[in-house]
Amino acid sequence: MLVAKSPRHQYRGLGRRDTLSPYDGMLFVFTITHRVGIVMRDMRFPLDIIWLNKGEVVDIAPNVPLEPGRDASELTVYRPRLPANTVLELPAGWVEEHGLKIGDRLRVLKE
């Protein structure tokens, strides 16, 4: 699992990567709980975006499409319905494949 530890890493996210491999996803942990917006800046593959608050899934944006050729100001901003302190970006289709839904609890384990 990739972890976006700095504001710079959080801004770039998975942009400009051709694949997630060899990682399973990217985790964003925020010091404040808020309705953090996510955009598909420079993305080359679609994602499932999961917002969590203290481990509980508060919203999901499945199969978020690419937005090639758009300026930063034109990108769609995906925001959760409720405030979150963590965002998890996974390969598109992961949510459906695993039956994840709002209200579920997730734990990210360190190996």
Phi and psi restraints in degrees (range 20) as a CNS / XPLOR table:
assign (resid 1 and name C) (resid 2 and name N)
       (resid 2 and name CA) (resid 2 and name C) 1.0 -79.7 20.0 2
assign (resid 2 and name N) (resid 2 and name CA)
       (resid 2 and name C) (resid 3 and name N) 1.0 143.8 20.0 2
assign (resid 2 and name C) (resid 3 and name N)
       (resid 3 and name CA) (resid 3 and name C) 1.0 -124.4 20.0 2
assign (resid 3 and name N) (resid 3 and name CA)
       (resid 3 and name C) (resid 4 and name N) 1.0 124.7 20.0 2
assign (resid 3 and name C) (resid 4 and name N)
       (resid 4 and name CA) (resid 4 and name C) 1.0 -83.7 20.0 2
assign (resid 4 and name N) (resid 4 and name CA)
       (resid 4 and name C) (resid 5 and name N) 1.0 99.0 20.0 2
assign (resid 4 and name C) (resid 5 and name N)
       (resid 5 and name CA) (resid 5 and name C) 1.0 -92.4 20.0 2
assign (resid 5 and name N) (resid 5 and name CA)
       (resid 5 and name C) (resid 6 and name N) 1.0 -23.2 20.0 2
assign (resid 5 and name C) (resid 6 and name N)
       (resid 6 and name CA) (resid 6 and name C) 1.0 -120.0 20.0 2
assign (resid 6 and name N) (resid 6 and name CA)
       (resid 6 and name C) (resid 7 and name N) 1.0 161.8 20.0 2
assign (resid 6 and name C) (resid 7 and name N)
       (resid 7 and name CA) (resid 7 and name C) 1.0 -56.1 20.0 2
assign (resid 7 and name N) (resid 7 and name CA)
       (resid 7 and name C) (resid 8 and name N) 1.0 -36.7 20.0 2
assign (resid 7 and name C) (resid 8 and name N)
       (resid 8 and name CA) (resid 8 and name C) 1.0 -62.9 20.0 2
assign (resid 8 and name N) (resid 8 and name CA)
       (resid 8 and name C) (resid 9 and name N) 1.0 -44.9 20.0 2
assign (resid 8 and name C) (resid 9 and name N)
       (resid 9 and name CA) (resid 9 and name C) 1.0 -67.2 20.0 2
assign (resid 9 and name N) (resid 9 and name CA)
       (resid 9 and name C) (resid 10 and name N) 1.0 -36.0 20.0 2
assign (resid 9 and name C) (resid 10 and name N)
       (resid 10 and name CA) (resid 10 and name C) 1.0 -66.7 20.0 2
assign (resid 10 and name N) (resid 10 and name CA)
       (resid 10 and name C) (resid 11 and name N) 1.0 -37.3 20.0 2
assign (resid 10 and name C) (resid 11 and name N)
       (resid 11 and name CA) (resid 11 and name C) 1.0 -66.3 20.0 2
assign (resid 11 and name N) (resid 11 and name CA)
       (resid 11 and name C) (resid 12 and name N) 1.0 -45.9 20.0 2
assign (resid 11 and name C) (resid 12 and name N)
       (resid 12 and name CA) (resid 12 and name C) 1.0 -76.9 20.0 2
assign (resid 12 and name N) (resid 12 and name CA)
       (resid 12 and name C) (resid 13 and name N) 1.0 -39.0 20.0 2
assign (resid 12 and name C) (resid 13 and name N)
       (resid 13 and name CA) (resid 13 and name C) 1.0 55.9 20.0 2
assign (resid 13 and name N) (resid 13 and name CA)
       (resid 13 and name C) (resid 14 and name N) 1.0 -130.7 20.0 2
assign (resid 13 and name C) (resid 14 and name N)
       (resid 14 and name CA) (resid 14 and name C) 1.0 -95.9 20.0 2
assign (resid 14 and name N) (resid 14 and name CA)
       (resid 14 and name C) (resid 15 and name N) 1.0 6.7 20.0 2
assign (resid 14 and name C) (resid 15 and name N)
       (resid 15 and name CA) (resid 15 and name C) 1.0 -57.4 20.0 2
assign (resid 15 and name N) (resid 15 and name CA)
       (resid 15 and name C) (resid 16 and name N) 1.0 143.6 20.0 2
assign (resid 15 and name C) (resid 16 and name N)
       (resid 16 and name CA) (resid 16 and name C) 1.0 73.4 20.0 2
assign (resid 16 and name N) (resid 16 and name CA)
       (resid 16 and name C) (resid 17 and name N) 1.0 2.6 20.0 2
assign (resid 16 and name C) (resid 17 and name N)
       (resid 17 and name CA) (resid 17 and name C) 1.0 -88.4 20.0 2
assign (resid 17 and name N) (resid 17 and name CA)
       (resid 17 and name C) (resid 18 and name N) 1.0 144.4 20.0 2
assign (resid 17 and name C) (resid 18 and name N)
       (resid 18 and name CA) (resid 18 and name C) 1.0 -83.7 20.0 2
assign (resid 18 and name N) (resid 18 and name CA)
       (resid 18 and name C) (resid 19 and name N) 1.0 -21.7 20.0 2
assign (resid 18 and name C) (resid 19 and name N)
       (resid 19 and name CA) (resid 19 and name C) 1.0 -159.1 20.0 2
assign (resid 19 and name N) (resid 19 and name CA)
       (resid 19 and name C) (resid 20 and name N) 1.0 162.7 20.0 2
assign (resid 19 and name C) (resid 20 and name N)
       (resid 20 and name CA) (resid 20 and name C) 1.0 -80.0 20.0 2
assign (resid 20 and name N) (resid 20 and name CA)
       (resid 20 and name C) (resid 21 and name N) 1.0 -27.8 20.0 2
assign (resid 20 and name C) (resid 21 and name N)
       (resid 21 and name CA) (resid 21 and name C) 1.0 -51.9 20.0 2
assign (resid 21 and name N) (resid 21 and name CA)
       (resid 21 and name C) (resid 22 and name N) 1.0 136.5 20.0 2
assign (resid 21 and name C) (resid 22 and name N)
       (resid 22 and name CA) (resid 22 and name C) 1.0 -91.4 20.0 2
assign (resid 22 and name N) (resid 22 and name CA)
       (resid 22 and name C) (resid 23 and name N) 1.0 13.3 20.0 2
assign (resid 22 and name C) (resid 23 and name N)
       (resid 23 and name CA) (resid 23 and name C) 1.0 -93.0 20.0 2
assign (resid 23 and name N) (resid 23 and name CA)
       (resid 23 and name C) (resid 24 and name N) 1.0 160.1 20.0 2
assign (resid 23 and name C) (resid 24 and name N)
       (resid 24 and name CA) (resid 24 and name C) 1.0 -86.6 20.0 2
assign (resid 24 and name N) (resid 24 and name CA)
       (resid 24 and name C) (resid 25 and name N) 1.0 -27.1 20.0 2
assign (resid 24 and name C) (resid 25 and name N)
       (resid 25 and name CA) (resid 25 and name C) 1.0 178.0 20.0 2
assign (resid 25 and name N) (resid 25 and name CA)
       (resid 25 and name C) (resid 26 and name N) 1.0 -170.1 20.0 2
assign (resid 25 and name C) (resid 26 and name N)
       (resid 26 and name CA) (resid 26 and name C) 1.0 -130.5 20.0 2
assign (resid 26 and name N) (resid 26 and name CA)
       (resid 26 and name C) (resid 27 and name N) 1.0 135.3 20.0 2
assign (resid 26 and name C) (resid 27 and name N)
       (resid 27 and name CA) (resid 27 and name C) 1.0 -111.0 20.0 2
assign (resid 27 and name N) (resid 27 and name CA)
       (resid 27 and name C) (resid 28 and name N) 1.0 131.8 20.0 2
assign (resid 27 and name C) (resid 28 and name N)
       (resid 28 and name CA) (resid 28 and name C) 1.0 -117.2 20.0 2
assign (resid 28 and name N) (resid 28 and name CA)
       (resid 28 and name C) (resid 29 and name N) 1.0 119.6 20.0 2
assign (resid 28 and name C) (resid 29 and name N)
       (resid 29 and name CA) (resid 29 and name C) 1.0 -113.7 20.0 2
assign (resid 29 and name N) (resid 29 and name CA)
       (resid 29 and name C) (resid 30 and name N) 1.0 127.6 20.0 2
assign (resid 29 and name C) (resid 30 and name N)
       (resid 30 and name CA) (resid 30 and name C) 1.0 -110.6 20.0 2
assign (resid 30 and name N) (resid 30 and name CA)
       (resid 30 and name C) (resid 31 and name N) 1.0 148.9 20.0 2
assign (resid 30 and name C) (resid 31 and name N)
       (resid 31 and name CA) (resid 31 and name C) 1.0 -79.2 20.0 2
assign (resid 31 and name N) (resid 31 and name CA)
       (resid 31 and name C) (resid 32 and name N) 1.0 -18.1 20.0 2
assign (resid 31 and name C) (resid 32 and name N)
       (resid 32 and name CA) (resid 32 and name C) 1.0 -122.8 20.0 2
assign (resid 32 and name N) (resid 32 and name CA)
       (resid 32 and name C) (resid 33 and name N) 1.0 153.7 20.0 2
assign (resid 32 and name C) (resid 33 and name N)
       (resid 33 and name CA) (resid 33 and name C) 1.0 -93.5 20.0 2
assign (resid 33 and name N) (resid 33 and name CA)
       (resid 33 and name C) (resid 34 and name N) 1.0 121.9 20.0 2
assign (resid 33 and name C) (resid 34 and name N)
       (resid 34 and name CA) (resid 34 and name C) 1.0 -159.0 20.0 2
assign (resid 34 and name N) (resid 34 and name CA)
       (resid 34 and name C) (resid 35 and name N) 1.0 176.8 20.0 2
assign (resid 34 and name C) (resid 35 and name N)
       (resid 35 and name CA) (resid 35 and name C) 1.0 -88.5 20.0 2
assign (resid 35 and name N) (resid 35 and name CA)
       (resid 35 and name C) (resid 36 and name N) 1.0 69.5 20.0 2
assign (resid 35 and name C) (resid 36 and name N)
       (resid 36 and name CA) (resid 36 and name C) 1.0 -62.6 20.0 2
assign (resid 36 and name N) (resid 36 and name CA)
       (resid 36 and name C) (resid 37 and name N) 1.0 130.9 20.0 2
assign (resid 36 and name C) (resid 37 and name N)
       (resid 37 and name CA) (resid 37 and name C) 1.0 -92.5 20.0 2
assign (resid 37 and name N) (resid 37 and name CA)
       (resid 37 and name C) (resid 38 and name N) 1.0 141.8 20.0 2
assign (resid 37 and name C) (resid 38 and name N)
       (resid 38 and name CA) (resid 38 and name C) 1.0 -122.3 20.0 2
assign (resid 38 and name N) (resid 38 and name CA)
       (resid 38 and name C) (resid 39 and name N) 1.0 137.3 20.0 2
assign (resid 38 and name C) (resid 39 and name N)
       (resid 39 and name CA) (resid 39 and name C) 1.0 -124.0 20.0 2
assign (resid 39 and name N) (resid 39 and name CA)
       (resid 39 and name C) (resid 40 and name N) 1.0 161.9 20.0 2
assign (resid 39 and name C) (resid 40 and name N)
       (resid 40 and name CA) (resid 40 and name C) 1.0 -97.5 20.0 2
assign (resid 40 and name N) (resid 40 and name CA)
       (resid 40 and name C) (resid 41 and name N) 1.0 49.2 20.0 2
assign (resid 40 and name C) (resid 41 and name N)
       (resid 41 and name CA) (resid 41 and name C) 1.0 -63.8 20.0 2
assign (resid 41 and name N) (resid 41 and name CA)
       (resid 41 and name C) (resid 42 and name N) 1.0 122.8 20.0 2
assign (resid 41 and name C) (resid 42 and name N)
       (resid 42 and name CA) (resid 42 and name C) 1.0 57.5 20.0 2
assign (resid 42 and name N) (resid 42 and name CA)
       (resid 42 and name C) (resid 43 and name N) 1.0 24.6 20.0 2
assign (resid 42 and name C) (resid 43 and name N)
       (resid 43 and name CA) (resid 43 and name C) 1.0 -79.6 20.0 2
assign (resid 43 and name N) (resid 43 and name CA)
       (resid 43 and name C) (resid 44 and name N) 1.0 145.0 20.0 2
assign (resid 43 and name C) (resid 44 and name N)
       (resid 44 and name CA) (resid 44 and name C) 1.0 -117.0 20.0 2
assign (resid 44 and name N) (resid 44 and name CA)
       (resid 44 and name C) (resid 45 and name N) 1.0 2.4 20.0 2
assign (resid 44 and name C) (resid 45 and name N)
       (resid 45 and name CA) (resid 45 and name C) 1.0 -152.3 20.0 2
assign (resid 45 and name N) (resid 45 and name CA)
       (resid 45 and name C) (resid 46 and name N) 1.0 148.5 20.0 2
assign (resid 45 and name C) (resid 46 and name N)
       (resid 46 and name CA) (resid 46 and name C) 1.0 -73.0 20.0 2
assign (resid 46 and name N) (resid 46 and name CA)
       (resid 46 and name C) (resid 47 and name N) 1.0 159.4 20.0 2
assign (resid 46 and name C) (resid 47 and name N)
       (resid 47 and name CA) (resid 47 and name C) 1.0 -133.3 20.0 2
assign (resid 47 and name N) (resid 47 and name CA)
       (resid 47 and name C) (resid 48 and name N) 1.0 161.4 20.0 2
assign (resid 47 and name C) (resid 48 and name N)
       (resid 48 and name CA) (resid 48 and name C) 1.0 -102.3 20.0 2
assign (resid 48 and name N) (resid 48 and name CA)
       (resid 48 and name C) (resid 49 and name N) 1.0 131.7 20.0 2
assign (resid 48 and name C) (resid 49 and name N)
       (resid 49 and name CA) (resid 49 and name C) 1.0 -113.6 20.0 2
assign (resid 49 and name N) (resid 49 and name CA)
       (resid 49 and name C) (resid 50 and name N) 1.0 129.1 20.0 2
assign (resid 49 and name C) (resid 50 and name N)
       (resid 50 and name CA) (resid 50 and name C) 1.0 -122.9 20.0 2
assign (resid 50 and name N) (resid 50 and name CA)
       (resid 50 and name C) (resid 51 and name N) 1.0 125.9 20.0 2
assign (resid 50 and name C) (resid 51 and name N)
       (resid 51 and name CA) (resid 51 and name C) 1.0 -102.8 20.0 2
assign (resid 51 and name N) (resid 51 and name CA)
       (resid 51 and name C) (resid 52 and name N) 1.0 134.3 20.0 2
assign (resid 51 and name C) (resid 52 and name N)
       (resid 52 and name CA) (resid 52 and name C) 1.0 -126.9 20.0 2
assign (resid 52 and name N) (resid 52 and name CA)
       (resid 52 and name C) (resid 53 and name N) 1.0 149.0 20.0 2
assign (resid 52 and name C) (resid 53 and name N)
       (resid 53 and name CA) (resid 53 and name C) 1.0 -127.0 20.0 2
assign (resid 53 and name N) (resid 53 and name CA)
       (resid 53 and name C) (resid 54 and name N) 1.0 112.8 20.0 2
assign (resid 53 and name C) (resid 54 and name N)
       (resid 54 and name CA) (resid 54 and name C) 1.0 53.7 20.0 2
assign (resid 54 and name N) (resid 54 and name CA)
       (resid 54 and name C) (resid 55 and name N) 1.0 40.1 20.0 2
assign (resid 54 and name C) (resid 55 and name N)
       (resid 55 and name CA) (resid 55 and name C) 1.0 89.5 20.0 2
assign (resid 55 and name N) (resid 55 and name CA)
       (resid 55 and name C) (resid 56 and name N) 1.0 -8.4 20.0 2
assign (resid 55 and name C) (resid 56 and name N)
       (resid 56 and name CA) (resid 56 and name C) 1.0 -97.7 20.0 2
assign (resid 56 and name N) (resid 56 and name CA)
       (resid 56 and name C) (resid 57 and name N) 1.0 132.6 20.0 2
assign (resid 56 and name C) (resid 57 and name N)
       (resid 57 and name CA) (resid 57 and name C) 1.0 -69.5 20.0 2
assign (resid 57 and name N) (resid 57 and name CA)
       (resid 57 and name C) (resid 58 and name N) 1.0 118.7 20.0 2
assign (resid 57 and name C) (resid 58 and name N)
       (resid 58 and name CA) (resid 58 and name C) 1.0 -104.2 20.0 2
assign (resid 58 and name N) (resid 58 and name CA)
       (resid 58 and name C) (resid 59 and name N) 1.0 -17.7 20.0 2
assign (resid 58 and name C) (resid 59 and name N)
       (resid 59 and name CA) (resid 59 and name C) 1.0 -167.5 20.0 2
assign (resid 59 and name N) (resid 59 and name CA)
       (resid 59 and name C) (resid 60 and name N) 1.0 159.9 20.0 2
assign (resid 59 and name C) (resid 60 and name N)
       (resid 60 and name CA) (resid 60 and name C) 1.0 -142.0 20.0 2
assign (resid 60 and name N) (resid 60 and name CA)
       (resid 60 and name C) (resid 61 and name N) 1.0 134.7 20.0 2
assign (resid 60 and name C) (resid 61 and name N)
       (resid 61 and name CA) (resid 61 and name C) 1.0 -117.8 20.0 2
assign (resid 61 and name N) (resid 61 and name CA)
       (resid 61 and name C) (resid 62 and name N) 1.0 98.4 20.0 2
assign (resid 61 and name C) (resid 62 and name N)
       (resid 62 and name CA) (resid 62 and name C) 1.0 -84.1 20.0 2
assign (resid 62 and name N) (resid 62 and name CA)
       (resid 62 and name C) (resid 63 and name N) 1.0 150.0 20.0 2
assign (resid 62 and name C) (resid 63 and name N)
       (resid 63 and name CA) (resid 63 and name C) 1.0 48.8 20.0 2
assign (resid 63 and name N) (resid 63 and name CA)
       (resid 63 and name C) (resid 64 and name N) 1.0 51.7 20.0 2
assign (resid 63 and name C) (resid 64 and name N)
       (resid 64 and name CA) (resid 64 and name C) 1.0 -69.7 20.0 2
assign (resid 64 and name N) (resid 64 and name CA)
       (resid 64 and name C) (resid 65 and name N) 1.0 123.0 20.0 2
assign (resid 64 and name C) (resid 65 and name N)
       (resid 65 and name CA) (resid 65 and name C) 1.0 -79.4 20.0 2
assign (resid 65 and name N) (resid 65 and name CA)
       (resid 65 and name C) (resid 66 and name N) 1.0 162.3 20.0 2
assign (resid 65 and name C) (resid 66 and name N)
       (resid 66 and name CA) (resid 66 and name C) 1.0 -73.1 20.0 2
assign (resid 66 and name N) (resid 66 and name CA)
       (resid 66 and name C) (resid 67 and name N) 1.0 157.5 20.0 2
assign (resid 66 and name C) (resid 67 and name N)
       (resid 67 and name CA) (resid 67 and name C) 1.0 -132.1 20.0 2
assign (resid 67 and name N) (resid 67 and name CA)
       (resid 67 and name C) (resid 68 and name N) 1.0 63.2 20.0 2
assign (resid 67 and name C) (resid 68 and name N)
       (resid 68 and name CA) (resid 68 and name C) 1.0 -63.8 20.0 2
assign (resid 68 and name N) (resid 68 and name CA)
       (resid 68 and name C) (resid 69 and name N) 1.0 143.9 20.0 2
assign (resid 68 and name C) (resid 69 and name N)
       (resid 69 and name CA) (resid 69 and name C) 1.0 79.4 20.0 2
assign (resid 69 and name N) (resid 69 and name CA)
       (resid 69 and name C) (resid 70 and name N) 1.0 0.0 20.0 2
assign (resid 69 and name C) (resid 70 and name N)
       (resid 70 and name CA) (resid 70 and name C) 1.0 -89.0 20.0 2
assign (resid 70 and name N) (resid 70 and name CA)
       (resid 70 and name C) (resid 71 and name N) 1.0 141.5 20.0 2
assign (resid 70 and name C) (resid 71 and name N)
       (resid 71 and name CA) (resid 71 and name C) 1.0 -70.4 20.0 2
assign (resid 71 and name N) (resid 71 and name CA)
       (resid 71 and name C) (resid 72 and name N) 1.0 159.2 20.0 2
assign (resid 71 and name C) (resid 72 and name N)
       (resid 72 and name CA) (resid 72 and name C) 1.0 -53.9 20.0 2
assign (resid 72 and name N) (resid 72 and name CA)
       (resid 72 and name C) (resid 73 and name N) 1.0 -38.2 20.0 2
assign (resid 72 and name C) (resid 73 and name N)
       (resid 73 and name CA) (resid 73 and name C) 1.0 -70.9 20.0 2
assign (resid 73 and name N) (resid 73 and name CA)
       (resid 73 and name C) (resid 74 and name N) 1.0 -15.0 20.0 2
assign (resid 73 and name C) (resid 74 and name N)
       (resid 74 and name CA) (resid 74 and name C) 1.0 -98.3 20.0 2
assign (resid 74 and name N) (resid 74 and name CA)
       (resid 74 and name C) (resid 75 and name N) 1.0 -7.4 20.0 2
assign (resid 74 and name C) (resid 75 and name N)
       (resid 75 and name CA) (resid 75 and name C) 1.0 -68.7 20.0 2
assign (resid 75 and name N) (resid 75 and name CA)
       (resid 75 and name C) (resid 76 and name N) 1.0 142.5 20.0 2
assign (resid 75 and name C) (resid 76 and name N)
       (resid 76 and name CA) (resid 76 and name C) 1.0 -68.9 20.0 2
assign (resid 76 and name N) (resid 76 and name CA)
       (resid 76 and name C) (resid 77 and name N) 1.0 132.8 20.0 2
assign (resid 76 and name C) (resid 77 and name N)
       (resid 77 and name CA) (resid 77 and name C) 1.0 -100.7 20.0 2
assign (resid 77 and name N) (resid 77 and name CA)
       (resid 77 and name C) (resid 78 and name N) 1.0 120.5 20.0 2
assign (resid 77 and name C) (resid 78 and name N)
       (resid 78 and name CA) (resid 78 and name C) 1.0 -96.9 20.0 2
assign (resid 78 and name N) (resid 78 and name CA)
       (resid 78 and name C) (resid 79 and name N) 1.0 122.3 20.0 2
assign (resid 78 and name C) (resid 79 and name N)
       (resid 79 and name CA) (resid 79 and name C) 1.0 -125.8 20.0 2
assign (resid 79 and name N) (resid 79 and name CA)
       (resid 79 and name C) (resid 80 and name N) 1.0 147.6 20.0 2
assign (resid 79 and name C) (resid 80 and name N)
       (resid 80 and name CA) (resid 80 and name C) 1.0 -76.4 20.0 2
assign (resid 80 and name N) (resid 80 and name CA)
       (resid 80 and name C) (resid 81 and name N) 1.0 159.0 20.0 2
assign (resid 80 and name C) (resid 81 and name N)
       (resid 81 and name CA) (resid 81 and name C) 1.0 -68.0 20.0 2
assign (resid 81 and name N) (resid 81 and name CA)
       (resid 81 and name C) (resid 82 and name N) 1.0 -32.8 20.0 2
assign (resid 81 and name C) (resid 82 and name N)
       (resid 82 and name CA) (resid 82 and name C) 1.0 -123.6 20.0 2
assign (resid 82 and name N) (resid 82 and name CA)
       (resid 82 and name C) (resid 83 and name N) 1.0 158.3 20.0 2
assign (resid 82 and name C) (resid 83 and name N)
       (resid 83 and name CA) (resid 83 and name C) 1.0 -60.3 20.0 2
assign (resid 83 and name N) (resid 83 and name CA)
       (resid 83 and name C) (resid 84 and name N) 1.0 149.7 20.0 2
assign (resid 83 and name C) (resid 84 and name N)
       (resid 84 and name CA) (resid 84 and name C) 1.0 -139.6 20.0 2
assign (resid 84 and name N) (resid 84 and name CA)
       (resid 84 and name C) (resid 85 and name N) 1.0 155.3 20.0 2
assign (resid 84 and name C) (resid 85 and name N)
       (resid 85 and name CA) (resid 85 and name C) 1.0 -114.5 20.0 2
assign (resid 85 and name N) (resid 85 and name CA)
       (resid 85 and name C) (resid 86 and name N) 1.0 -1.3 20.0 2
assign (resid 85 and name C) (resid 86 and name N)
       (resid 86 and name CA) (resid 86 and name C) 1.0 -145.4 20.0 2
assign (resid 86 and name N) (resid 86 and name CA)
       (resid 86 and name C) (resid 87 and name N) 1.0 142.5 20.0 2
assign (resid 86 and name C) (resid 87 and name N)
       (resid 87 and name CA) (resid 87 and name C) 1.0 -126.8 20.0 2
assign (resid 87 and name N) (resid 87 and name CA)
       (resid 87 and name C) (resid 88 and name N) 1.0 138.4 20.0 2
assign (resid 87 and name C) (resid 88 and name N)
       (resid 88 and name CA) (resid 88 and name C) 1.0 -122.7 20.0 2
assign (resid 88 and name N) (resid 88 and name CA)
       (resid 88 and name C) (resid 89 and name N) 1.0 123.4 20.0 2
assign (resid 88 and name C) (resid 89 and name N)
       (resid 89 and name CA) (resid 89 and name C) 1.0 -106.8 20.0 2
assign (resid 89 and name N) (resid 89 and name CA)
       (resid 89 and name C) (resid 90 and name N) 1.0 125.9 20.0 2
assign (resid 89 and name C) (resid 90 and name N)
       (resid 90 and name CA) (resid 90 and name C) 1.0 -130.1 20.0 2
assign (resid 90 and name N) (resid 90 and name CA)
       (resid 90 and name C) (resid 91 and name N) 1.0 164.2 20.0 2
assign (resid 90 and name C) (resid 91 and name N)
       (resid 91 and name CA) (resid 91 and name C) 1.0 -58.8 20.0 2
assign (resid 91 and name N) (resid 91 and name CA)
       (resid 91 and name C) (resid 92 and name N) 1.0 141.4 20.0 2
assign (resid 91 and name C) (resid 92 and name N)
       (resid 92 and name CA) (resid 92 and name C) 1.0 -54.5 20.0 2
assign (resid 92 and name N) (resid 92 and name CA)
       (resid 92 and name C) (resid 93 and name N) 1.0 134.7 20.0 2
assign (resid 92 and name C) (resid 93 and name N)
       (resid 93 and name CA) (resid 93 and name C) 1.0 100.8 20.0 2
assign (resid 93 and name N) (resid 93 and name CA)
       (resid 93 and name C) (resid 94 and name N) 1.0 -14.5 20.0 2
assign (resid 93 and name C) (resid 94 and name N)
       (resid 94 and name CA) (resid 94 and name C) 1.0 -61.8 20.0 2
assign (resid 94 and name N) (resid 94 and name CA)
       (resid 94 and name C) (resid 95 and name N) 1.0 -45.2 20.0 2
assign (resid 94 and name C) (resid 95 and name N)
       (resid 95 and name CA) (resid 95 and name C) 1.0 -58.9 20.0 2
assign (resid 95 and name N) (resid 95 and name CA)
       (resid 95 and name C) (resid 96 and name N) 1.0 -48.4 20.0 2
assign (resid 95 and name C) (resid 96 and name N)
       (resid 96 and name CA) (resid 96 and name C) 1.0 -65.3 20.0 2
assign (resid 96 and name N) (resid 96 and name CA)
       (resid 96 and name C) (resid 97 and name N) 1.0 -44.0 20.0 2
assign (resid 96 and name C) (resid 97 and name N)
       (resid 97 and name CA) (resid 97 and name C) 1.0 -59.6 20.0 2
assign (resid 97 and name N) (resid 97 and name CA)
       (resid 97 and name C) (resid 98 and name N) 1.0 -34.9 20.0 2
assign (resid 97 and name C) (resid 98 and name N)
       (resid 98 and name CA) (resid 98 and name C) 1.0 -101.9 20.0 2
assign (resid 98 and name N) (resid 98 and name CA)
       (resid 98 and name C) (resid 99 and name N) 1.0 1.1 20.0 2
assign (resid 98 and name C) (resid 99 and name N)
       (resid 99 and name CA) (resid 99 and name C) 1.0 65.3 20.0 2
assign (resid 99 and name N) (resid 99 and name CA)
       (resid 99 and name C) (resid 100 and name N) 1.0 28.1 20.0 2
assign (resid 99 and name C) (resid 100 and name N)
       (resid 100 and name CA) (resid 100 and name C) 1.0 -70.6 20.0 2
assign (resid 100 and name N) (resid 100 and name CA)
       (resid 100 and name C) (resid 101 and name N) 1.0 140.5 20.0 2
assign (resid 100 and name C) (resid 101 and name N)
       (resid 101 and name CA) (resid 101 and name C) 1.0 -143.1 20.0 2
assign (resid 101 and name N) (resid 101 and name CA)
       (resid 101 and name C) (resid 102 and name N) 1.0 162.6 20.0 2
assign (resid 101 and name C) (resid 102 and name N)
       (resid 102 and name CA) (resid 102 and name C) 1.0 -58.0 20.0 2
assign (resid 102 and name N) (resid 102 and name CA)
       (resid 102 and name C) (resid 103 and name N) 1.0 136.6 20.0 2
assign (resid 102 and name C) (resid 103 and name N)
       (resid 103 and name CA) (resid 103 and name C) 1.0 98.9 20.0 2
assign (resid 103 and name N) (resid 103 and name CA)
       (resid 103 and name C) (resid 104 and name N) 1.0 -20.2 20.0 2
assign (resid 103 and name C) (resid 104 and name N)
       (resid 104 and name CA) (resid 104 and name C) 1.0 -65.8 20.0 2
assign (resid 104 and name N) (resid 104 and name CA)
       (resid 104 and name C) (resid 105 and name N) 1.0 157.6 20.0 2
assign (resid 104 and name C) (resid 105 and name N)
       (resid 105 and name CA) (resid 105 and name C) 1.0 -109.9 20.0 2
assign (resid 105 and name N) (resid 105 and name CA)
       (resid 105 and name C) (resid 106 and name N) 1.0 138.1 20.0 2
assign (resid 105 and name C) (resid 106 and name N)
       (resid 106 and name CA) (resid 106 and name C) 1.0 -124.9 20.0 2
assign (resid 106 and name N) (resid 106 and name CA)
       (resid 106 and name C) (resid 107 and name N) 1.0 142.0 20.0 2
assign (resid 106 and name C) (resid 107 and name N)
       (resid 107 and name CA) (resid 107 and name C) 1.0 -122.2 20.0 2
assign (resid 107 and name N) (resid 107 and name CA)
       (resid 107 and name C) (resid 108 and name N) 1.0 129.7 20.0 2
assign (resid 107 and name C) (resid 108 and name N)
       (resid 108 and name CA) (resid 108 and name C) 1.0 -97.3 20.0 2
assign (resid 108 and name N) (resid 108 and name CA)
       (resid 108 and name C) (resid 109 and name N) 1.0 118.6 20.0 2
assign (resid 108 and name C) (resid 109 and name N)
       (resid 109 and name CA) (resid 109 and name C) 1.0 -97.8 20.0 2
assign (resid 109 and name N) (resid 109 and name CA)
       (resid 109 and name C) (resid 110 and name N) 1.0 138.6 20.0 2
assign (resid 109 and name C) (resid 110 and name N)
       (resid 110 and name CA) (resid 110 and name C) 1.0 -87.3 20.0 2
assign (resid 110 and name N) (resid 110 and name CA)
       (resid 110 and name C) (resid 111 and name N) 1.0 137.5 20.0 2
